[in-house]
């Protein structure tokens, strides 16, 4: 997997740049109680220093400037139809990251 990181089993979905700033869309496993069946993930749009690859979704992670938005506890569906809450959250996060990059690129 090209975008996979070590630690917290996270994935990078998109890296958008604009105006000397950089945003990534990243997902990680969500903490759920043992009574919940199924897979749940969290998705975040993170502003990072250029070239940084944070290992975890935390404002204290190395290279993280700010976590702009999060989608917590999204269910990962079994089918590849793209209608599960997790994939919808990833699409929304990618749109937000691209919009932030376009706004920053126009502001410079």
Buried (B, 14 or more C-beta within 10 A) or exposed (E): EEBEBEEBEBBBBBBBBBBEBBBBBBBBEBEEEEEEEEBBBBBBBBBBEEEBBBBBBBEEBEBBBEBBBEBEBBBBBEEEEEEBBBBBBBBBBBEBBBBBBEEBBEEE
